[in-house]
Structures are given as C-alpha cells and as structure tokens.
C-alpha cells in the first residue's frame, strides 16, 4: 500500500520540506500539504510591507507555484495531531490520516503574561500583521502634526524589532509623516546576545534614522495609551508593535510527543524524528537537537537548511534506510535597517567580520532572491529583487 506523507505548514520549514520531499520520493508515496494560507510568505522580508504594502505581491508565493501537481494541498488550520490514531485534525472539523507527518507549523508570539500587551499591540508573524501596522500608522499620521507626532513604540530589539523600526523610519521619511519611533529592549543592547561590533553598527544606523533606543528595562504593563517600562518609565503611544519572543502554537500543545513544558515546542532529534518515529518536526515549532547544549536556533536560515535534509529523511524512513543527522551551519547575520543593512560573520565575505554599505545591502537582497528561486523560480526572484 502506498504511504501517505503529510506536511504541515507553509513557512520555510513546510515549503522547503515539500520541495526536498517531492524530489527525494519521486512519486513513491502520496504527499498532502496542509497550511493555514495558500501561499508561502518570505517572512524575513515581511517588514517591507510596513513601508510599502505592494511588496506583498513579491514575497507571497502561491503554493501551486511551489508544489508538484501530484501533491494535494488543503488550506486549513491544524488544531491537533493525534499520534495514536495517526490523524491530523483541522479547524473545519475534517481529519486527514497519515503514515508519516512533518510538523512545521511555526510559532506564535509570546506575551510573557505582561498585562495588556496582547490586547493592545500589533505583532509581526504574518502578512496581515505587516499590512495592519502600515494601515494603523498611516491613519494615525494623517491626523498628526509636527507638534503632536505619532508615537510608535516597538517592543523587542531582536531582528524583527530592528527591521520594523527601520521600515517605519523609511515610511516616515518617504511620506514626510510626523512620527517618533521608540525601540524598547529589556536586555542591555539591541540584538541581544550577538557580537558587540554588530550591535554597535545596528545601534548607529538606528540612531542615525532618529530611532530612540531604550535598553535595560522590561515592559511590565500596557494599557490603551501607555507602555509602562521598569519601575518608573511611562511611554505614551499611538501604535504599539510587539516582537519580543515566540512560543509554540496550540496545535503543538495537543500533539502527543515530548515537548518543552513552558513553550510547547516539540523535541526532535538531529534527524528530526520526535519521540514518535512517524512524527518529524522542524522550524520554530521544534527544538531540534544539536551537538552541545543548545538546540538549533528558531531562524529562517536554520529552517531553510533543515528542510533540505528533513524531506530526504522522510523518504529514507519509508524505504527503511538509515536517517542522516543534520548539523546547523551558521552562515552569518544580515539585518536591514530600512534601505541600509549590516552584515556580520558572513561566510562569503571572510575578510570583514562586520560591514555595511552596498555589499551588505546587496547580500540581503541576494539571500531573499536565493530562497525565492529555490522554492519557485529564477523569474520570480528577479522580479522581487528591487523590493528586497
């Protein structure tokens, strides 16, 4: 009997696995792809839509342009994976049986129990989020004045927070909107736990764009007008964006494999198998074991690399072949700050550890274009180049 392989999620993990799985199986098994959206979003470029919503056409790739005609696609939200019955439950009440399933459903925003934060803030986990931020800022800006500018507060100065601040600054300058931008980070520096040279370069570019950086105290509470920071600081806002952390989705919590008690992210070995050998997990929803103490990072780069091996490993499991262990290879960091960018420890430019200017901007574009080419086509990558 032909095996049925089900892939969950259309992010980097899901879309990348579909490509590698189809290639590895070459028709040996039936493949079903289930995702909430009927497109793959190039998520690490979604912040571009805060400035220019038309970019959505370049960074959202229809699933039909990614998968083969033989792969069945179902648009639905996964609510549970029943490992006893080998059944995926969907939000419309339907179920899909599987012989093997790869869970790549990503993560959701973590609010850490901060009162009011979830209620009053925008997040940046999808295309609609970025478009919503753009709409809110532009509506507020139409009624603002230089003496009473829009107050935009961004919580969390990781990659998403920094890139959001850069795009808001570009929107402000292009439209001549009166906007003040505040970037709040509870730890001591932007892009926490990264190289000091990279942190300094990013801080310089943010401050040059007029971003007020507030590090060293955590947001403790939010109401409809004010962000309360630490014990004494109150920061009034018109638009609040929260990018400060991730946690597992509810469907992961209801999946019958070992998971982290706090975040509900699924534990997976280096070959991506969970405690159920028929269930594989990669991407933000998973804690994929690696040599040393830390799991693979929850980044697009890691999911992209993992997907190439995960699809092949599912094919090997079906054939009874030994699985390959995957080891994450950090190829460096490239962060955009509006139209500029900073690159650090990039493997293709070993001479300079941290650099900006045209080379960093070109590299940022090239990374996005390479991924779009891999999941779709060179033509789409070329079309998207100018907007990356």
C-alpha positions as CSV (number, residue, x, y, z in Angstrom):
1,X,0.0,0.0,0.0
2,X,1.3,3.5,-0.9
3,X,2.3,5.5,2.2
4,X,0.7,8.9,2.8
5,X,3.1,11.7,4.0
6,X,1.5,14.8,5.4
7,X,3.4,18.1,5.7
8,X,2.0,20.8,8.0
9,X,2.8,24.5,7.5
10,X,3.7,26.7,4.5
11,X,6.6,28.6,6.1
12,X,10.3,28.0,5.5
13,X,10.1,24.6,7.1
14,X,6.9,23.4,5.3
15,X,7.6,24.9,1.9
16,X,11.3,23.8,1.9
17,X,10.3,20.2,3.0
18,X,7.8,19.9,0.2
19,X,10.5,20.7,-2.3
20,X,13.0,18.3,-0.9
21,X,10.4,15.6,-0.2
22,X,9.0,15.6,-3.7
23,X,12.4,15.4,-5.1
24,X,13.5,12.5,-2.8
25,X,10.3,10.5,-3.2
26,X,9.9,10.8,-6.9
27,X,6.3,9.5,-6.7
28,X,7.0,6.7,-4.3
29,X,4.4,8.0,-1.8
30,X,1.3,10.2,-1.7
31,X,2.0,13.7,-0.4
32,X,-0.5,16.0,1.3
33,X,0.4,19.6,2.2
34,X,-1.8,21.4,4.8
35,X,-1.4,25.0,5.7
36,X,-3.4,27.9,7.0
37,X,-2.6,30.1,4.0
38,X,-2.5,29.1,0.3
39,X,0.8,30.9,-0.1
40,X,4.3,30.8,1.3
41,X,5.4,34.1,2.9
42,X,9.1,35.1,2.7
43,X,8.7,36.1,6.4
44,X,12.1,37.6,6.9
45,X,11.1,40.3,4.3
46,X,7.6,40.8,5.5
47,X,8.6,44.0,7.3
48,X,9.0,45.6,3.9
49,X,5.2,45.8,3.7
50,X,5.1,48.2,6.7
51,X,6.5,50.8,4.3
52,X,5.1,49.6,1.0
53,X,2.1,47.2,1.1
54,X,2.6,46.4,-2.7
55,X,5.7,44.3,-1.7
56,X,3.2,41.6,-0.6
57,X,2.9,40.5,-4.3
58,X,6.7,39.8,-4.4
59,X,7.0,37.9,-1.1
60,X,3.9,35.8,-1.1
61,X,4.3,32.8,-3.3
62,X,1.2,30.7,-4.2
63,X,1.5,27.1,-3.1
64,X,0.6,25.9,-6.6
65,X,3.8,27.6,-7.8
66,X,5.8,25.6,-5.3
67,X,4.4,22.1,-5.2
68,X,4.0,19.5,-7.9
69,X,0.6,18.7,-9.4
70,X,0.7,15.3,-7.7
71,X,0.8,16.9,-4.2
72,X,-2.6,17.6,-2.7
73,X,-3.0,20.9,-0.9
74,X,-5.5,21.6,1.8
75,X,-6.0,25.1,3.1
76,X,-6.9,24.8,6.8
77,X,-5.6,25.5,10.3
78,X,-4.2,22.4,12.1
79,X,-5.7,22.1,15.6
80,X,-4.2,18.8,16.7
81,X,-2.1,15.8,15.7
82,X,-3.5,12.6,17.2
83,X,-0.4,10.3,17.2
84,X,-2.4,7.3,18.5
85,X,-4.8,7.4,15.5
86,X,-2.3,8.9,13.1
87,X,-4.7,11.7,12.3
88,X,-4.4,15.4,11.7
89,X,-7.4,17.4,12.9
90,X,-8.4,20.6,11.1
91,X,-10.3,23.7,12.2
92,X,-13.2,22.9,9.9
93,X,-13.8,19.6,11.7
94,X,-12.2,17.4,8.9
95,X,-9.4,15.0,9.6
96,X,-6.5,13.7,7.4
97,X,-4.8,10.3,8.1
98,X,-1.1,10.0,7.8
99,X,1.6,7.3,7.8
100,X,4.3,10.0,8.4
101,X,3.8,13.6,9.3
102,X,6.2,16.5,9.3
103,X,5.2,19.3,11.7
104,X,6.4,22.7,10.5
105,X,3.6,25.0,11.8
106,X,5.9,27.7,13.1
107,X,5.3,29.6,16.3
108,X,3.2,32.3,17.8
109,X,4.1,35.5,19.6
110,X,4.9,35.1,23.3
111,X,3.5,37.8,25.6
112,X,5.0,36.5,28.8
113,X,1.9,37.3,30.9
114,X,2.5,41.1,30.5
115,X,-0.8,42.7,31.3
116,X,-2.5,44.4,28.3
117,X,0.3,43.6,25.9
118,X,-1.6,41.0,23.7
119,X,-4.8,43.2,23.7
120,X,-3.2,46.4,22.6
121,X,-0.2,45.5,20.4
122,X,0.4,44.6,16.8
123,X,2.6,41.5,16.2
124,X,4.7,40.6,13.1
125,X,4.1,36.9,12.4
126,X,2.4,37.2,9.1
127,X,1.5,39.3,6.1
128,X,-1.7,40.6,7.6
129,X,0.2,41.8,10.6
130,X,2.6,43.9,8.5
131,X,-0.3,45.3,6.5
132,X,-2.1,46.1,9.7
133,X,0.9,48.0,11.1
134,X,1.1,50.1,7.9
135,X,-2.6,50.9,8.0
136,X,-2.6,51.9,11.6
137,X,0.5,54.1,11.3
138,X,-0.7,55.9,8.1
139,X,-4.2,56.5,9.6
140,X,-2.6,58.0,12.7
141,X,-0.2,60.1,10.7
142,X,-2.9,61.7,8.6
143,X,-4.2,63.4,11.8
144,X,-0.8,64.1,13.4
145,X,1.2,67.4,13.3
146,X,4.9,68.2,13.9
147,X,4.0,69.4,17.4
148,X,2.0,66.3,18.1
149,X,3.6,63.5,16.1
150,X,2.6,59.8,16.0
151,X,4.3,57.9,18.8
152,X,5.3,54.4,17.6
153,X,6.6,52.1,20.2
154,X,8.3,48.8,19.2
155,X,8.9,46.2,21.9
156,X,11.8,43.9,21.4
157,X,15.0,44.8,19.6
158,X,15.8,41.5,18.0
159,X,15.8,41.0,14.2
160,X,12.1,41.7,13.8
161,X,12.1,44.8,16.1
162,X,15.1,46.4,14.5
163,X,13.8,45.8,10.9
164,X,10.4,47.1,11.9
165,X,11.9,50.3,13.3
166,X,13.9,50.7,10.0
167,X,10.8,50.4,7.9
168,X,8.8,52.8,10.0
169,X,11.6,55.3,9.6
170,X,11.6,54.8,5.8
171,X,7.8,55.3,5.7
172,X,8.1,58.4,7.8
173,X,10.7,59.9,5.6
174,X,9.1,59.0,2.3
175,X,5.7,60.4,3.2
176,X,7.0,63.2,5.4
177,X,4.9,62.0,8.3
178,X,5.4,63.4,11.8
179,X,6.4,60.2,13.6
180,X,8.5,59.5,16.7
181,X,9.9,55.9,16.9
182,X,10.9,54.2,20.2
183,X,12.6,50.8,20.3
184,X,12.4,49.2,23.7
185,X,14.5,46.2,24.8
186,X,14.6,44.7,28.2
187,X,18.2,43.4,27.9
188,X,21.2,45.7,27.7
189,X,21.7,46.1,24.0
190,X,19.9,45.8,20.6
191,X,20.1,42.3,19.1
192,X,20.9,40.8,22.5
193,X,23.5,38.0,22.8
194,X,25.1,38.9,19.5
195,X,28.6,40.3,18.7
196,X,29.3,43.8,20.1
197,X,30.5,45.1,16.8
198,X,27.3,44.1,15.2
199,X,25.2,45.6,18.0
200,X,27.2,48.8,17.7
201,X,26.7,49.0,13.9
202,X,23.0,48.5,14.2
203,X,22.6,51.0,17.0
204,X,24.5,53.6,14.9
205,X,22.2,53.1,12.0
206,X,19.0,53.2,14.1
207,X,20.0,56.3,15.8
208,X,21.0,57.9,12.5
209,X,17.4,57.3,11.4
210,X,16.1,59.1,14.6
211,X,15.1,55.9,16.5
212,X,15.0,56.4,20.2
213,X,16.6,53.2,21.7
214,X,15.6,52.3,25.3
215,X,17.5,49.3,26.6
216,X,17.9,47.8,30.0
217,X,14.4,47.7,31.4
218,X,11.5,45.4,30.6
219,X,7.9,46.3,29.7
220,X,5.8,45.5,32.7
221,X,2.3,46.6,31.7
222,X,0.4,48.1,28.8
223,X,-2.9,50.0,28.7
224,X,-4.6,51.6,25.7
225,X,-2.4,54.7,25.9
226,X,0.8,53.9,27.8
227,X,3.6,51.4,28.0
228,X,5.0,51.1,31.5
229,X,8.7,50.3,31.5
230,X,10.6,49.2,34.6
231,X,9.6,50.8,37.8
232,X,9.4,54.5,36.7
233,X,9.2,55.0,33.0
234,X,5.9,55.6,31.2
235,X,5.8,55.9,27.4
236,X,2.6,57.1,25.7
237,X,2.0,55.5,22.3
238,X,-0.4,55.7,19.4
239,X,0.9,52.5,17.7
240,X,2.5,49.6,19.6
241,X,4.3,46.7,17.9
242,X,5.5,43.7,19.9
243,X,8.2,41.5,18.6
244,X,9.7,40.3,21.9
245,X,9.5,36.5,21.7
246,X,8.0,33.2,20.4
247,X,6.2,30.2,21.9
248,X,4.7,27.0,20.5
249,X,1.3,27.1,18.8
250,X,-1.8,25.5,20.4
251,X,-1.7,22.6,17.9
252,X,1.8,21.7,19.1
253,X,0.5,21.5,22.7
254,X,-2.1,18.9,21.6
255,X,0.4,16.7,19.7
256,X,1.3,13.5,21.5
257,X,5.1,13.7,21.5
258,X,7.6,15.1,24.0
259,X,7.7,18.8,24.2
260,X,9.0,21.7,26.2
261,X,6.8,22.2,29.3
262,X,6.9,26.0,29.0
263,X,6.8,26.8,25.3
264,X,5.2,23.6,23.9
265,X,7.8,23.4,21.2
266,X,8.4,19.8,20.1
267,X,11.6,17.9,21.0
268,X,13.2,16.4,17.9
269,X,16.5,14.6,17.4
270,X,19.2,15.6,14.9
271,X,17.4,13.5,12.3
272,X,14.1,15.5,13.0
273,X,12.3,12.4,14.5
274,X,10.3,13.1,17.7
275,X,9.5,10.5,20.4
276,X,7.1,9.1,17.8
277,X,9.2,7.8,14.8
278,X,6.4,8.6,12.4
279,X,6.3,12.3,13.5
280,X,9.1,14.6,12.3
281,X,9.4,18.3,13.4
282,X,11.4,21.2,12.2
283,X,11.4,25.0,12.3
284,X,10.1,27.4,15.0
285,X,7.7,24.8,16.4
286,X,10.6,22.4,17.2
287,X,13.6,22.2,19.5
288,X,15.9,20.3,17.2
289,X,18.8,18.7,19.0
290,X,22.3,19.8,18.1
291,X,25.8,19.0,19.3
292,X,26.4,20.9,22.6
293,X,23.8,22.3,24.9
294,X,21.6,24.4,22.6
295,X,19.0,23.4,20.0
296,X,19.0,24.8,16.5
297,X,18.0,28.5,16.5
298,X,14.4,29.4,15.5
299,X,15.5,31.3,12.4
300,X,14.7,31.3,8.7
301,X,18.2,30.2,8.0
302,X,18.0,27.2,10.2
303,X,14.6,26.1,8.9
304,X,15.8,26.5,5.3
305,X,18.8,24.3,6.0
306,X,16.8,21.7,8.0
307,X,14.1,21.3,5.3
308,X,16.5,20.1,2.8
309,X,17.5,17.2,5.0
310,X,14.1,16.6,6.6
311,X,12.4,15.8,3.3
312,X,15.2,13.3,2.4
313,X,15.0,11.7,5.8
314,X,11.3,11.0,5.5
315,X,12.0,9.3,2.2
316,X,14.7,7.3,3.9
317,X,12.4,6.2,6.7
318,X,9.8,5.0,4.2
319,X,12.5,2.9,2.5
320,X,13.9,1.6,5.7
321,X,17.2,3.4,5.2
322,X,19.3,5.0,8.0
323,X,18.5,8.6,8.6
324,X,21.0,11.4,8.3
325,X,21.8,13.7,11.2
326,X,21.6,17.4,10.5
327,X,24.0,20.0,11.9
328,X,23.1,23.6,11.6
329,X,25.8,25.8,10.0
330,X,25.6,29.5,10.9
331,X,26.3,31.4,7.7
332,X,26.2,34.8,9.3
333,X,23.7,37.5,10.0
334,X,22.4,40.2,7.8
335,X,20.0,42.8,9.2
336,X,18.2,45.6,7.3
337,X,17.6,49.0,8.8
338,X,15.3,50.5,6.2
339,X,17.3,50.9,2.9
340,X,20.6,50.1,4.6
341,X,21.9,46.8,6.0
342,X,24.5,45.4,8.3
343,X,26.2,42.0,7.7
344,X,28.3,40.1,10.3
345,X,30.4,37.0,10.1
346,X,29.1,36.1,6.6
347,X,30.8,33.1,5.2
348,X,31.1,34.5,1.6
349,X,33.0,37.6,2.9
350,X,35.5,36.3,5.4
351,X,37.8,39.3,5.3
352,X,35.4,41.7,7.1
353,X,33.6,40.5,10.2
354,X,31.1,43.3,10.3
355,X,30.3,45.6,7.3
356,X,27.5,47.7,5.9
357,X,27.1,49.8,2.8
358,X,26.3,48.4,-0.7
359,X,27.9,45.0,0.0
360,X,25.6,44.3,2.9
361,X,22.5,45.6,1.1
362,X,23.3,43.5,-1.9
363,X,23.8,40.5,0.3
364,X,20.4,41.0,2.0
365,X,18.8,41.1,-1.4
366,X,20.7,38.0,-2.6
367,X,19.6,35.9,0.4
368,X,15.9,36.7,-0.3
369,X,16.3,36.1,-4.0
370,X,18.1,32.8,-3.5
371,X,15.3,31.5,-1.3
372,X,12.6,32.6,-3.8
373,X,14.5,30.9,-6.6
374,X,14.8,27.7,-4.6
375,X,11.1,27.4,-3.8
376,X,9.7,28.9,-7.0
377,X,11.8,30.2,-9.9
378,X,14.6,32.5,-11.1
379,X,12.0,34.7,-12.8
380,X,10.1,35.4,-9.5
381,X,13.4,36.1,-7.7
382,X,14.5,38.6,-10.4
383,X,11.1,40.3,-10.1
384,X,11.3,40.6,-6.4
385,X,14.9,41.9,-6.3
386,X,14.2,45.6,-6.3
387,X,11.8,45.4,-3.3
388,X,14.1,43.4,-1.0
